[in-house]
Amino acid sequence: MKPISLKALVGAGALALALGQPAMAQNTIKIGSVLSVTGPASFLGEPEEKTLKMYVDKVNAEGGVNGKKLELIVYDDGGDANKARTFATRLVEDDKVVAMVGGSITGTSMAMIPVFEEAKIPFISLGGAIEIVEPVRKFVYKTPHTDRMACLKIFEDMRARKITKIGIISSTDGFGKSMREQCLKAAKEGGVEFIADETHGPGDADMTPQLTRIKNTPGIQALIHTGFGRHGAVVTRNVRQVGLTIPFYQNHGVASKSYIELSGEAANGVRLPAAALLVAEKLPDNDPQKPVVLAYKQHYEKTTGQPVSTFGGHAYDGFFILVEAMKRAKSTDPVKINEEIEKTKGFIGTGGIVNMSPTDHLGLDLSAFKMLEIKNGDWKLVQAGS
Amino acid sequence: MPEFLQFLFSGLTVGAVYAMVALGFTLIYNASDVVNFAQGEFVMIGGMVTAFLGYAGVPLPLAALLAIAVAIVVGLLLHALAIEPARGASAVTLIIITIGASIFLRGAAQVIFDKQAHKIPAFSGDAPITFMGAAILPQSLWVLGGAVVTFVAIFLFMDRTLLGKAVLATASNRLAAQLVGINTRTVMALSFGASAAIGALAGILITPITLTSYDAGILLALKGFAAAMLGGMGNPLGAVLGGILLGLFEQFSAGYVSSSYKDAVAFITILLVLFVMPSGLLGRRAVERV
């Protein structure tokens, strides 16, 4: 008997692989995701992962996309940009995904951009900073509104209240610093002038010296705080402690129920820009976002038993922008899907109404933010100028 | 003048907490030559346990006592399970063990509690007291009062009780202490328990002002360590002085210079002091005189 040659064996193996793969690809559409499920940014990655899994199951239960089931591949980068990049390469080379929704933070997203740009695979980031989509890259999008938009939204409200001279106190953590810079840059466009600029460390116990300085700044009409976490609440309490009575604006980074609870009485009258999701039930019935955010909120809270967060909402938006683009493209070719993502118009998400274009890969305008005021322990929608 | 008073009280409040953390460092350092970097976690445990017991409906004073008890148990376990088995290892090894313990405690707190921030209601309400134009939280007075009581208690214990003398003897010369029949192992366990209790008390007093979360201890440990170095590592009085001074430096530079440089000002001051007086403001020698 003739021994089977090595060449024939390799050939047979290759044939099996070649036959096997298209067969697999025909059955499922692979969507990749790299999220910071653990580590310091886990408060972002955790709800994002839950949201993606939840809705992949839901779409599959309803028959999938273009008759094919979705297959979600999630890697956890722990907030580490190096790991994120490695996983991105794995998604592209080994898993052969057709699109990517993920990248919980700006750092990991920026590290993954070159991988997807090179592979020509659409990448919808959930990171905050404007750098992700500016300059516009052909295959990179993002869903969360930017810090700059939050600043402009605050300025819009200030203009309506005839406020022009303002102060800022910012946390020296990444988020607080970045938003401070964006606010200072956007000041001219927003028609305001910063006449006080103070900072505090992310773990500081007492910010009354800084706030006393701000209080003693002549002519100051309002104050903005940038930063997230418990310091937002500490600053709010200190503002009341030193007796600052000028309008006080917080930022979208503290927009959660726990901020109100932690600040207690001091939160009364504080205004902040936030996504519609936070006030889902309070939106007027004619608001086009209302059904979407309510449905997401209820589904998320029922499935996970945890209160909804805007971060999971970003993942919802990214996922459905992708699903709708795939439906329109009627194809699993990443380049064709990418073309359709860029044509997204009038998509109603939790973060706002998305209108993408070749020059705008974010697609949100200021209407994505609602201006809220805290009254007696709850959010209240405010109309600009009231 | 109102600003000066505002900065002063702010500095004293923050400084009192640093001083309590520094005192915890000092107690353990004296008994064992270990710089216990898990000191900040005791502060976190004090705040978190009280907050969660409070949510569960336990009255605040009882919750605070239980929190201190929990911290003491954790402190004793830290000594028995991590430090004691490595006895005879170099001080550096032991210090690294405490860093490991602090990471472990933070991780455990994430799992047992959660990753959110929590608060304890202020003991005497949130309405600030206006004193010559400065707004002072009643809780600040609690912090200052609590710190003073703690310091006095520690000094009385050291000065008036046999056990306290044993601690002091162990601090000045461990071998000699052993030779005169002092059980230095008990002294070490005692110092871990006492440090944990002081840390937890600091956490309970400060949480109504600063709130707390599983990672609240990291920064406090760093600041407390800096304070202990400034005052002279190993000297309880130095720890108190160092803590108060560090708090005042920080808040006055935030108020009069610029908040961007407040940590820099504080740490540069410490460096300068250590250049001139390498063993801190009140160096080791003072310990022997107590």
Chai-1 contact restraints between the chains, C-beta under 6 A:
chainA,res_idxA,chainB,res_idxB,connection_type,confidence,min_distance_angstrom,max_distance_angstrom,comment,restraint_id
A,E198,B,S259,contact,1.0,0.0,6.0,A-B,restraint_1
A,T199,B,S259,contact,1.0,0.0,6.0,A-B,restraint_2
A,T199,B,S260,contact,1.0,0.0,6.0,A-B,restraint_3
A,G203,B,L219,contact,1.0,0.0,6.0,A-B,restraint_4
A,A205,B,V14,contact,1.0,0.0,6.0,A-B,restraint_5
A,A205,B,T210,contact,1.0,0.0,6.0,A-B,restraint_6
A,D206,B,S10,contact,1.0,0.0,6.0,A-B,restraint_7
A,D206,B,V14,contact,1.0,0.0,6.0,A-B,restraint_8
A,T208,B,Q6,contact,1.0,0.0,6.0,A-B,restraint_9
A,T208,B,S10,contact,1.0,0.0,6.0,A-B,restraint_10
A,P209,B,F7,contact,1.0,0.0,6.0,A-B,restraint_11
A,P209,B,S10,contact,1.0,0.0,6.0,A-B,restraint_12
A,P209,B,Q251,contact,1.0,0.0,6.0,A-B,restraint_13
A,P209,B,A254,contact,1.0,0.0,6.0,A-B,restraint_14
A,P209,B,G255,contact,1.0,0.0,6.0,A-B,restraint_15
A,Q210,B,A254,contact,1.0,0.0,6.0,A-B,restraint_16
A,Q210,B,S259,contact,1.0,0.0,6.0,A-B,restraint_17
A,T212,B,E3,contact,1.0,0.0,6.0,A-B,restraint_18
A,T212,B,Q6,contact,1.0,0.0,6.0,A-B,restraint_19
A,R230,B,A117,contact,1.0,0.0,6.0,A-B,restraint_20
A,R230,B,L211,contact,1.0,0.0,6.0,A-B,restraint_21
A,R230,B,S213,contact,1.0,0.0,6.0,A-B,restraint_22
A,A233,B,L211,contact,1.0,0.0,6.0,A-B,restraint_23
A,V234,B,T210,contact,1.0,0.0,6.0,A-B,restraint_24
A,Q241,B,P128,contact,1.0,0.0,6.0,A-B,restraint_25
A,Q241,B,A135,contact,1.0,0.0,6.0,A-B,restraint_26
A,V242,B,A135,contact,1.0,0.0,6.0,A-B,restraint_27
A,G243,B,A135,contact,1.0,0.0,6.0,A-B,restraint_28
A,S258,B,Q116,contact,1.0,0.0,6.0,A-B,restraint_29
A,L262,B,A117,contact,1.0,0.0,6.0,A-B,restraint_30
A,L262,B,K119,contact,1.0,0.0,6.0,A-B,restraint_31
A,L262,B,L211,contact,1.0,0.0,6.0,A-B,restraint_32
